[in-house]
């Protein structure tokens, strides 16, 4: 059986003690030592005040935070939980994921989703109604890039 832990940022306001590279490294090392298989971070780049007030949460950039965890560990898998693909340019995301995977020794798990917060889509300038099509397109573009095909 494999166990994963979600980095403890699922509250608002966030505990500032968890918002440091040292804390991320310490948690990741402790998780690896305890036998956890992976560490996950969610992605919410611009949550609305309304969503935060109703139980939502802020989030660190998962790729930056997971890079810190990667540098502090040897085997811990690095999971995005979840990355809303429509928020990001798929070519740049493919490069980000591939870079982190390469530098971590192949430990990245890209948890991908379509996203669900319409206010966050508005904030990042993406059409909420197109999220499913954008998700499919992103998967295809990333697959082509990772396989070395022309995009």
PyMOL commands that set and color helices and strands:
alter all, ss='L'
color gray80, all
select helices_A, chain A and resi 16-18+21-33+49-53+62-72+85-87+90-103+118-124+128-146
alter helices_A, ss='H'
color red, helices_A
select strands_A, chain A and resi 4-6+38-41+77-84+108-113
alter strands_A, ss='S'
color yellow, strands_A
deselect
rebuild
show_as cartoon
